[in-house]
């Protein structure tokens, strides 16, 4: 998303006045670019924990995990929308 913002700036497109931009991951760079990047914070530790539990269950029971697993997230609205 930061690279996209840079490209838009080079093309003369104003963010957010002419184009909204959002990213995923809530990396440090999202807070220090100008304007600050709106991002989705995905709680990677919880996602990793769920993946580990699913893997261990699959190894114990000898079958692949099934279903849809919803993970928490939050949208951090900043200056790009």
C-alpha positions in Angstrom: 0.0 0.0 0.0 2.9 2.4 0.8 4.3 1.7 -2.7 0.9 2.3 -4.2 0.7 5.7 -2.4 4.1 6.6 -3.8 3.0 5.7 -7.3 -0.2 7.7 -6.9 1.9 10.7 -5.7 4.2 10.4 -8.8 1.1 10.4 -11.0 -0.2 13.5 -9.3 -3.1 11.7 -7.6 -3.8 13.2 -4.1 -4.4 10.7 -1.2 -7.1 10.7 0.2 -8.7 13.6 -1.7 -8.8 11.7 -5.0 -8.1 8.1 -4.0 -8.4 6.2 -0.7 -5.7 3.7 0.2 -5.6 1.0 2.9 -3.2 -1.8 3.8 -3.0 -4.9 5.9 -0.7 -5.6 8.7 -0.3 -2.4 10.8 3.4 -2.3 10.2 5.5 0.6 11.6 5.8 2.2 8.2 2.0 2.6 8.1 2.2 5.1 11.0 5.2 7.1 9.8 4.3 7.7 6.1 2.4 10.9 5.3 -0.5 10.7 5.3 -0.6 7.9 7.8 -1.9 4.7 6.2 -5.3 3.2 7.2 -4.6 -0.5 7.9 -6.2 -3.7 9.1 -4.5 -5.0 12.3 -4.8 -8.8 12.1 -3.5 -9.9 15.5 -0.8 -12.2 14.1 -0.1 -13.9 17.5 -3.7 -15.1 17.7 -3.7 -16.2 14.1 -0.5 -18.2 14.7 -1.9 -19.8 17.8 -5.0 -20.9 15.9 -2.9 -22.3 13.1 -0.7 -24.2 15.6 -3.8 -25.7 17.3 -5.3 -26.8 14.0 -2.0 -28.4 13.0 -1.7 -30.2 16.3 -5.3 -31.5 16.0 -4.7 -32.7 12.5 -1.6 -34.6 13.6 -3.4 -36.1 16.6 -6.5 -37.2 14.6 -4.8 -37.9 11.2 -7.3 -35.7 9.3 -7.2 -32.3 7.7 -8.9 -29.5 9.5 -12.2 -28.4 7.9 -14.5 -25.4 8.3 -14.1 -21.7 8.3 -12.2 -20.1 11.1 -12.9 -16.4 11.8 -10.1 -14.4 13.4 -10.4 -11.1 15.1 -9.2 -7.9 13.4 -9.6 -4.2 13.7 -9.5 -1.4 11.2 -7.2 1.5 12.2 -8.5 4.5 10.3 -5.8 7.0 9.6 -5.2 9.7 7.1 -5.5 7.8 3.8 -9.3 7.4 3.7 
